[in-house]
């Protein structure tokens, strides 16, 4: 059975408003234009951190901390000018930090103002937490970019330590690396220290707090180093740092310990779970940076060894060719060195020099397929024999092209007999259509041939050889390179 309410039993407008106001925790003040409290309703005055119980006929701004009071005064003044709702936030010191409040000033009649005050502490805390998380994500992104860019490990670790100090709010941090050969921890990077206290660190696994963290593969925390009386304090330099709080966390990748990250603070440190989680995350980033660096160094070492093996193989081929022809023995070494000198004088980038060296070393590799009867013939070659001899650049291409790392070196073996005026072989290329490396090599090849003894003539003097090159500028040789070669050979 539903009981019908009599119109006489319904709350009036004033009662309804009162009930609505009590349904919220907001503090409500009615003040005059100077801030004098005329009435207050609802809410908990203790939100204002010990607000006086007797507030009527007192100015609201005088009952609040200075900064909050100044905002109230400014808000009341702006209402006189604009007569619009004014809204602002202010904080009040509290036992566990501070409380955040939002004030809204609403003008009414008779120059009175309704002031609504709401506790927004939990919203501000959530906002601050999100802000910190966004900053942490940005820091991790920056660290990722540095790690993937292949920057020097010391620079990467230094950058990570700066983020450790900033986002964990600690005074100093350092990284010690574990040396596999000696199974010892040694200094790698540091940030925030006033002295060189840790820059000569050499700890065995299990020794000291850092060694303990590595040995036990766990985080080590000392709330007060002065109470613990660790070995660190025996160092005069470390004692001058005045550190109190300490954390050490091992840097582990793929189950292998690579080092340890240490943090230091000069006062007591309150670390919540979010703080711990980010310390672990940053330690993980440091471990990845170290692992990447080790992999990169290993790859570099392998590449160097592989390159040396390649070059020794090339040198072996060249040596075999020189031994086959006693008349031109050591010719390859000389022309290679001379070609590289000319390339350096012309400012050829270092990255290209390795290909020029390989090409010069293998310039006559195609002659392995030329019959001895032609290659070592004492007299002049017949036209048919010349046709066969002129095939050796093409044979070189067939030999070297399938070897991918030698493809950039092909221009010299393939085109070193081309001439500037187009009268060379095998393709009759002219001018800058001839690859640069081949034009360079032509100087060294001709100069060494002219200044070496042959069965059919004595070696020319340097002066005669250089004169020949000068005369053939623009016919055999690149005219722009001739002055550079002459100057190089006479200096």
C-alpha positions in Angstrom: 0.0 0.0 0.0 1.4 3.3 -1.1 0.9 6.2 1.2 0.2 9.4 -0.6 2.0 12.5 0.7 0.0 15.4 1.5 1.1 18.6 -0.1 1.3 19.9 3.4 3.9 17.3 4.3 6.3 18.2 1.5 9.5 20.1 2.4 9.5 23.7 1.3 12.1 25.2 -1.0 14.4 26.3 1.8 14.3 22.8 3.4 15.0 21.2 0.1 18.0 23.4 -0.5 19.2 22.7 3.0 19.0 19.0 2.4 20.8 19.3 -0.9 23.6 21.3 0.7 24.1 18.7 3.4 24.4 15.9 0.9 27.8 17.3 -0.1 31.0 17.8 1.8 31.6 21.2 0.4 32.2 24.1 2.7 29.9 27.0 1.9 30.5 30.5 3.1 28.4 33.6 2.5 30.7 36.6 2.7 30.5 40.3 1.9 32.6 42.0 -0.8 35.5 42.3 1.7 35.4 38.7 2.7 33.6 39.0 6.0 31.9 35.7 6.8 28.1 36.3 7.2 27.1 32.7 7.3 28.5 29.2 6.7 26.8 25.9 6.0 27.6 22.2 5.6 30.9 20.6 5.2 33.7 19.8 7.6 35.7 22.8 8.8 38.6 20.5 9.6 39.2 20.2 5.9 40.8 23.6 6.3 43.4 22.1 8.7 42.2 23.2 12.1 39.8 26.0 11.0 38.5 28.0 14.0 35.0 27.0 15.2 33.9 30.6 15.5 34.1 32.1 12.1 31.2 34.5 11.8 32.1 38.2 11.4 35.7 37.2 10.6 37.3 37.6 7.2 37.7 34.4 5.3 41.1 35.4 4.0 42.4 35.9 7.5 41.6 32.4 8.5 43.6 30.8 5.7 47.3 30.5 5.0 48.8 33.6 3.4 48.9 32.3 -0.2 45.3 31.0 0.0 44.1 34.2 1.6 45.8 36.3 -1.1 43.9 34.3 -3.7 40.6 34.9 -1.9 41.3 38.7 -1.8 42.2 38.7 -5.6 39.1 36.7 -6.4 36.8 39.1 -4.5 38.5 42.1 -6.2 38.0 40.5 -9.7 34.3 39.9 -8.8 33.8 43.7 -8.4 35.2 44.2 -11.9 33.7 41.3 -13.8 30.8 40.0 -11.7 31.5 36.5 -13.0 32.1 33.2 -11.2 35.8 33.0 -10.1 37.4 29.6 -9.6 40.9 28.7 -8.3 42.9 26.1 -6.4 45.0 26.4 -3.3 46.8 24.1 -0.9 46.9 23.9 2.9 49.7 22.2 4.8 48.7 18.8 6.3 50.3 16.1 8.4 51.1 13.9 5.3 52.1 16.7 2.9 49.3 19.1 1.9 45.7 19.1 1.0 44.4 20.6 -2.2 41.2 22.6 -2.2 39.2 24.3 -4.9 37.4 27.5 -4.2 34.5 28.9 -6.3 33.3 32.5 -5.8 29.7 33.1 -7.0 28.4 36.7 -6.8 24.8 37.2 -5.5 22.6 40.2 -4.6 23.5 42.9 -2.1 27.2 42.6 -3.0 27.4 39.3 -1.2 29.4 36.3 -2.4 28.9 32.6 -2.0 32.2 30.8 -1.6 32.2 27.0 -2.2 35.3 25.2 -1.0 35.8 21.5 -2.1 38.5 19.1 -1.1 40.2 17.9 -4.4 43.3 16.3 -2.8 42.6 12.9 -4.2 42.1 14.3 -7.7 45.4 16.3 -7.4 47.2 13.3 -6.2 45.9 11.2 -9.1 46.9 14.1 -11.5 50.4 14.2 -10.0 50.7 10.5 -10.3 49.7 10.6 -14.0 52.2 13.4 -14.5 55.0 11.4 -12.9 54.1 8.4 -15.0 54.2 10.4 -18.2 57.6 11.9 -17.2 58.9 8.4 -16.5 57.6 7.1 -19.9 59.3 10.0 -21.6 62.5 9.2 -19.7 62.3 5.5 -20.8 61.7 6.6 -24.4 64.8 8.9 -24.3 66.9 6.1 -22.8 65.6 3.6 -25.5 66.6 6.1 -28.2 70.1 6.5 -26.8 70.5 2.7 -26.4 69.4 2.0 -30.0 71.6 4.8 -31.4 74.7 3.0 -30.5 76.1 5.8 -28.4 79.2 5.1 -26.3 78.3 3.0 -23.3 79.7 5.5 -20.8 77.6 8.3 -22.3 74.5 6.1 -22.2 75.1 5.1 -18.6 75.7 8.7 -17.6 72.4 9.7 -19.2 70.6 6.8 -17.4 72.0 7.9 -14.1 70.8 11.5 -14.7 67.3 10.1 -15.1 67.8 8.0 -12.0 68.6 11.1 -9.9 65.8 13.2 -11.4 62.9 10.7 -11.4 63.8 8.8 -8.2 64.8 12.1 -6.4 68.1 10.8 -5.1 71.3 12.8 -4.7 73.7 10.5 -6.5 73.9 7.2 -8.4 76.6 5.1 -10.0 77.0 1.9 -12.1 79.7 -0.7 -11.5 80.4 -3.2 -14.2 81.2 -6.9 -13.6 84.4 -7.9 -15.3 84.1 -11.6 -16.3 87.9 -12.2 -16.5 88.5 -11.1 -12.9 84.9 -11.6 -11.5 85.2 -8.1 -9.9 83.1 -5.0 -9.9 84.7 -1.9 -11.4 83.6 1.7 -11.8 81.8 2.6 -15.0 79.7 5.8 -14.6 78.7 8.2 -11.8 76.4 11.2 -11.3 75.9 13.5 -8.4 79.0 12.9 -6.4 81.0 15.7 -4.9 84.2 13.7 -4.7 85.9 10.9 -6.7 84.9 8.5 -3.9 83.8 5.6 -6.1 85.9 6.1 -9.2 88.6 3.7 -8.1 86.2 1.0 -7.0 87.4 -2.6 -7.3 85.2 -5.1 -5.5 85.1 -8.9 -5.6 81.7 -10.6 -5.8 80.3 -10.7 -2.3 82.5 -7.9 -1.1 80.8 -4.7 0.2 77.1 -3.9 -0.4 77.4 -3.8 -4.2 79.2 -7.2 -4.2 76.5 -8.6 -1.9 73.8 -7.5 -4.3 75.6 -9.2 -7.2 76.3 -12.4 -5.2 72.8 -12.8 -3.9 71.1 -11.4 -7.0 68.8 -9.2 -5.0 68.2 -5.6 -4.1 70.2 -4.4 -1.0 68.8 -1.5 1.0 70.4 0.4 3.9 68.1 3.1 5.4 71.0 4.7 7.3 74.6 4.1 6.3 75.8 5.7 9.6 74.0 3.0 11.6 75.1 0.1 9.4 78.8 1.2 9.6 79.6 -0.2 6.2 83.1 -0.4 4.7 82.2 2.6 2.5 82.5 4.9 5.5 86.1 3.9 6.0 86.9 5.9 2.9 87.7 9.5 3.8 86.3 10.7 0.5 83.0 8.8 0.8 82.6 10.1 4.4 82.6 13.6 3.0 79.6 12.8 0.8 77.4 12.6 3.9 75.1 9.9 2.4 72.4 8.3 4.5 70.1 6.2 2.4 71.4 3.5 0.0 70.1 1.1 -2.6 72.0 -1.4 -4.7 70.3 -3.4 -7.4 72.0 -6.0 -9.7 71.9 -5.5 -13.4 70.8 -8.8 -14.9 70.1 -9.7 -18.6 69.2 -13.2 -19.8 70.1 -14.6 -16.3 73.6 -13.1 -16.4 74.7 -10.4 -13.9 76.4 -7.6 -15.8 76.9 -5.1 -12.9 75.1 -3.2 -10.2 73.3 0.1 -10.0 73.7 2.0 -6.7 71.7 5.1 -5.5 72.7 7.4 -2.6 70.7 10.1 -0.8 71.9 12.6 1.8 68.8 12.3 4.0 66.2 9.6 4.9 64.4 8.4 1.8 60.8 7.3 1.7 60.3 4.9 -1.1 56.9 3.6 -2.0 56.1 0.8 -4.4 55.9 3.1 -7.5 59.4 4.3 -6.6 60.7 0.7 -6.3 59.1 -0.3 -9.6 60.8 2.6 -11.5 64.1 1.8 -9.9 63.8 -1.8 -11.1 62.8 -0.5 -14.6 65.7 1.9 -14.8 68.1 -0.9 -13.7 66.6 -3.0 -16.5 67.4 -0.3 -19.0 71.0 0.0 -17.7 71.4 -3.7 -18.0 70.1 -3.7 -21.6 72.5 -0.8 -22.5 75.4 -2.8 -21.1 74.3 -6.0 -22.9 73.9 -4.1 -26.2 77.3 -2.6 -25.9 78.9 -6.0 -25.2 77.1 -7.5 -28.2 78.2 -4.5 -30.4 81.8 -4.8 -29.3 81.7 -8.5 -29.9 80.3 -7.9 -33.4 82.9 -5.2 -34.1 85.7 -7.6 -33.0 84.3 -10.3 -35.2 84.0 -7.9 -38.1 87.6 -6.8 -37.6 88.8 -10.4 -37.6 86.7 -11.2 -40.7 88.1 -8.1 -42.5 91.6 -9.1 -41.6 90.9 -12.6 -42.9 89.5 -11.2 -46.1 92.5 -8.9 -46.6 95.0 -11.7 -45.9 93.3 -13.8 -48.5 93.5 -11.0 -51.0 97.1 -10.4 -50.2 97.7 -14.1 -50.6 96.2 -14.1 -54.1 98.3 -11.0 -55.0 101.4 -12.6 -53.7 100.7 -15.7 -55.7 100.5 -13.6 -58.9 103.7 -11.8 -58.1 105.6 -15.0 -57.5 104.3 -16.3 -60.8 105.9 -13.4 -62.6 109.4 -12.7 -61.1 109.8 -9.7 -63.4 107.0 -7.8 -61.7 107.5 -9.1 -58.2 106.5 -6.6 -55.5 104.8 -4.5 -58.2 101.4 -4.9 -56.6 102.5 -3.6 -53.2 104.1 -0.5 -54.7 101.2 0.5 -56.9 98.8 -0.1 -54.0 100.7 2.2 -51.7 101.1 4.8 -54.4 97.4 4.7 -55.3 96.4 5.1 -51.7 98.7 8.1 -51.3 97.2 9.8 -54.3 93.7 9.1 -53.0 94.5 10.6 -49.7 96.0 13.7 -51.3 92.8 14.1 -53.3 90.7 13.9 -50.1 89.0 10.6 -50.9 87.0 9.5 -47.8 88.5 6.9 -45.5 85.5 4.6 -46.1 86.4 4.4 -49.8 90.1 3.7 -49.2 89.6 0.1 -48.2 87.9 -0.6 -51.5 90.6 1.2 -53.4 93.3 -0.8 -51.6 91.5 -4.1 -52.4 91.0 -3.1 -56.0 94.7 -2.1 -56.5 95.8 -5.3 -54.8 93.7 -7.4 -57.2 94.2 -5.3 -60.3 95.8 -8.1 -62.3 93.8 -11.0 -60.9 92.4 -11.6 -64.4 95.9 -12.6 -65.6 95.5 -16.0 -63.9 93.6 -17.1 -67.0 96.1 -15.8 -69.5 98.3 -18.5 -71.0 102.0 -18.4 -69.9 103.1 -18.3 -73.5 101.4 -14.9 -73.9 101.9 -13.5 -70.4 105.7 -14.2 -70.3 106.5 -13.8 -74.1 109.8 -12.0 -74.5 108.9 -10.3 -77.8 106.0 -8.3 -79.0 102.5 -9.8 -78.9 100.7 -10.6 -82.1 97.2 -9.0 -82.7 95.6 -12.3 -81.7 97.6 -12.5 -78.5 96.7 -8.9 -77.7 93.1 -9.8 -78.0 93.6 -12.5 -75.4 95.7 -10.3 -73.2 93.1 -7.5 -73.2 90.5 -9.9 -71.8 92.2 -10.0 -68.4 90.0 -7.0 -67.0 86.9 -8.9 -68.1 88.2 -12.1 -66.5 88.9 -10.2 -63.3 85.2 -9.1 -63.3 84.0 -12.7 -63.7 86.3 -13.8 -60.8 85.4 -11.0 -58.4 81.8 -10.2 -59.1 80.3 -13.2 -57.3 82.2 -12.1 -54.1 79.9 -9.5 -52.6 82.4 -7.8 -50.4 84.7 -7.3 -53.4 82.1 -5.7 -55.7 83.0 -2.1 -54.5 86.6 -2.9 -55.4 85.8 -3.9 -59.0 86.4 -0.5 -60.7 90.2 -0.9 -60.7 90.5 -4.5 -61.9 87.8 -3.8 -64.5 88.8 -0.3 -65.8 92.5 0.3 -65.0 93.5 0.1 -68.6 91.0 2.7 -69.8 92.5 6.1 -70.9 91.2 9.6 -70.5 90.9 10.1 -74.3 88.9 6.9 -74.8 91.7 4.9 -76.5 92.0 2.4 -73.7 90.5 -1.1 -73.2 88.3 -3.1 -72.7 85.4 -0.7 -73.1 87.0 2.5 -74.5 85.6 4.7 -71.8 86.6 8.3 -71.8 86.9 11.2 -69.3 84.8 11.0 -66.1 83.0 7.9 -67.5 86.0 6.1 -66.2 85.5 5.3 -62.5 87.5 7.6 -60.1 89.4 4.7 -58.5 90.6 3.5 -62.0 91.7 7.0 -62.9 93.7 7.1 -59.7 95.3 3.8 -60.2 96.4 4.6 -63.7 99.0 7.0 -62.4 100.6 4.5 -60.0 100.5 1.6 -62.5 102.2 3.6 -65.3 104.7 5.3 -63.0 105.8 2.0 -61.4 106.1 0.3 -64.8 108.2 3.1 -66.2 110.6 3.2 -63.1 111.1 -0.6 -62.9 113.6 -2.7 -64.9 112.2 -4.8 -67.7 113.9 -7.4 -69.9 113.5 -5.2 -72.9 114.6 -1.9 -71.2 116.2 -0.2 -68.2 114.1 1.6 -65.6 113.4 5.2 -66.3 114.4 7.9 -63.9 111.8 9.6 -61.8 112.2 12.8 -63.7 111.6 11.1 -67.1 108.6 9.2 -65.8 107.0 12.3 -64.4 107.7 14.1 -67.7 105.9 11.3 -69.5 102.9 11.6 -67.2 102.9 15.4 -67.7 102.9 15.0 -71.5 100.1 12.5 -71.4 97.8 14.7 -69.3 94.4 14.8 -71.0 95.2 11.7 -73.2 96.1 8.9 -70.8 95.5 10.6 -67.5 92.9 12.8 -65.9 94.2 16.3 -66.3 92.8 17.5 -63.0 94.8 14.8 -61.1 98.1 15.3 -62.9 99.2 18.4 -60.9 98.3 16.6 -57.7 100.3 13.5 -58.6 103.4 15.5 -59.7 103.4 17.6 -56.6 103.0 14.5 -54.4 106.0 12.8 -56.1 108.3 15.8 -55.9 107.6 16.9 -52.3 
